[in-house]
Amino acid sequence: MAHGHVAYGMRASFGTAHVTPDHIAAWERGTALPDANELAALAGALWCHPREIMGHPRTLREHRIACGMPAEDVARGTGLPLDAYVRMEEAGRWTGDKRQSAKLGTLLRLPPRDYIAITGLEDELARLLTEAVSTRWQAHVRAIAKLISMDRKQLGEPLDSMYQEYQALMAATLSRASGSTASGENGRRYVEEIVDHFWARLSEYS
């Protein structure tokens, strides 16, 4: 559809009288983003879901817009003053407490990986995963499951796989015949990338 046709459809059927073909072109180029109401109208004019237009949301604002929610609703749903929530969106950094974070995840229907990234919990997840692969992973299942809001049963195979991988690297490091310098570097790199390893294993076993 031409930009003019899309803009006309939005104006005629969804009450966005201010939208012009230039708006559509700017959104298409990525030089501007529609707000929640504009995105819902655009999706309606194109007969699709807002998420199909945006691709995979990355930021807090993009996730909110993909859900078609105004900032006021998210602020109210998480128990935050509107100005405080808007500042978080503008800064690109969520600073809510655990209760507010849990409410945010539910409101925006955030998958575990997005929830962890947006709420700034990657460092905590990395710490728990490092302890899990370097000691007994079973002792850390409960804490990891609680952090990412998943059933513990879904974590057994991924964590066991990661434990075996890491322990193999550490065993190679201790073996004089294996070349300890290279093996030790592999172990350090594994820990540095441990969150990515976790999401990859979780996807494999889901």
N, C-alpha and C positions, 0 to 999 in steps of 0.2 A: 504494500500500500504506500502511496505517496504521502509525504509529510502533511500536505494539505488535507488529504482525506482522513488521516488519523486525527489531526487537530479538530476537524469538523465533527467527527464522531464523538470526540470527548466533549466538545461544547454542546452538541445537540442532545446527547443522551445522559451525560453525567454532570452537567452543571458547572463545568470548568470554563467559563466564558473568557477567561484571560489567556487561555492557551492558544498559541499561534504555531504555524509551521516551523518558525525559528526555534521554539521551545523543543519540538520533536527532534529537530536536527541537532541541537545542543545535547540533548539526552543521548542521542544515538552516538555522537562523537565522544561522549564521556566528559565533556567540558562543564556540564551541570548535571545535577541530580533532581528528579522530581521529588516533591514531598509526599507524605503518605496518601493524601487525597488524590494528588495528581497521578501517583503510581497506580492506585486502584482504578482510576478512570482510564488510564492508558491500557491497563490489562483488560478492562471491560471492552474497550474499543477494539482491542486485538483478539478478543475471545481467548484469553489465556490467564494463568495465575501470575501474580506479581513476581514470584520467584523465578519464573521462566524468563522474565525480562531482565532481571538483575544479574542472573548467574548466581554463583555462590556468594552470599553476603560475607563480608569480612569484619567490618566494624560494628560497634554497638548501634550506630545510627542506621546502617544498612540492614541489620537484622530487624530493627523496629519497622523500617519502611517496608521490608519484604513481607512483614506480617500485616501491613496495612493499618498499623496502630499509630494514633497521634501521641506525641510526647506526653501529653497530659495523662493519658490512660496508663502509660508505663510508670510515670511518676506516682500516680495514685495507687497503682497495683503493687508497687514495691515499697510504698510508705515513705517516699521521698518528697520533699518540696520540689515543685516544678523547676525553680531556678537552679537548684542543686543538680537535678538530673540533667538539665540542658547543659550545664557546665561540664558534666562528665562526657556527654556526647561530643561537645566541642573540643575537649582536651583529648578525646579518644582513650580515656582511662576510667574504668569503672572502679569506684572506691566504696561501694556499699558493703555492709557487714554480711555475715554468713546468711542470716535470715533473709535479708533483702536480695542477696545473690540467688538464693534458692527460688524466691518469688520471680526474679527476673528470668531465670531459666525456664520456669513453667509458663510465664506470660509469652515469651518469645519462642517457645518450643525449641530451645537450643539443643542440638545434639551434644553429646559429652565433649567432643573435641572443641567445638565452638564455645561451649559453656566455660571450659577451663581457660581457653585463650582470652575470652572477653572479660572474665572476672579476675584475671591476673593470678590464677592458681597454678601456672605451669611450674614455677620454682618449687612449690610444695609437692606437686606430683613428681617432679624429678627427684626430689629428696626421698620420697617414699619408695619410688621404683629402684633407686640406687641401693637403698637398704634391702629391698626385697631380693635383688639379684646377687647381693654380696653376702647375705646371711641365709635365713630361711624365708622363702617368699610366702609360705603359708601364714606366717605371723603378721603379714602386712596386708592381707587380702581385705580384711574388714575396713581398715583405714582408707585404702585406695577406692574400694567400692563406695564408701560414704562420700569421699571427695568428689567422685565423678558421677554419683547418683546412678549406679548400676548394680545389678544383682551379682553377688559374689560368685555365683556359679558360672558366670560368663567370663570370669577372670582367671580361672585355674589354668587352663591350657596356655593362654598367652603368657602368663607369668612364669609358668614352668619352662616354656620354650626359651624365654629370655634368660632365665636362671641358667639353663644348660649352655646357652651361647656364651654368657659372660664367664661362667666357671671354666669353660673350655679355653677361653682367651687367657684367663689367669693361670691355668695349669700350664699353658704353653709358655707363659712368661717365666715361670719357675723352672722350666726345663732348660738346662744349659745347651742342649743340642738344637733347640728350636730357634735360637737367635733372640735373646730376651729383650733387646732394645726395640726391635720392630713389634714384638708381641705386646710389650708394655704400652707402646703407643696405640696399638689397636684397642687395648683395654680402656685407655683414657678416652679415646675417641668414642667408644661405645657408650661410656657414661655421659659424655657431652651431648650425645644424640639420643639419649635414652627415652625421652618423651616421644620422639619420632618413631623409634623402634617399637614402643608400646602401641601406638595407634596402628602401625602396620600389622603387628601381630594380632591385635584385636580385630582388625578387618579380616585377616586370614581365617580366624577361628569363629567368626560370627555366622 
